[in-house]
């Protein structure tokens, strides 16, 4: 992997964090969870940054050099697509994402995996709702993604052979 600016995008349980960690470890490039840019995490609780604050933080990171950022698509940081050299859209089948959501929930409840949120039934339902909303709004997302042409790498499986192109 060249020292690039890589945006990894996908819906819940598509493998974004796993891929970001792997690429970061292989390349030595820092990776950032976009949830931690959207949300200001403090001991008193989380607060949501404004769109302007999010983009200010992203621009600060961008000025430092290569980066890997991963998260779900949000209009609040649309400029990030322009800043990235490569946009990786992780798009595993719906059935696989649903299994991963349940597996993650069980691991978090057992204390085997950490989370920035409380892993309760409300959150589990929200993850399924977000997944369904994404599928419902997929045509609009696909149209936005198409604007970035050859910069986009769509990955439907997590085979390691895909990462040679990055």
Buried (B, 14 or more C-beta within 10 A) or exposed (E): BEEBBBBBBBBBBBBBBBBBEBBBEEBEBBBBBBBBBBBBEEEEEEEEBEBEBBBEBBEEBBEEEBBBBBBBBBEBBEBBBEBBEBBBBBBBEEEBBBEBBEEBBEBBEEEEEEEEEEBEEEBBEEBBEBBEEBEEEEEEBEEEBEEBEEBBBEBEEBEEEBBEEB
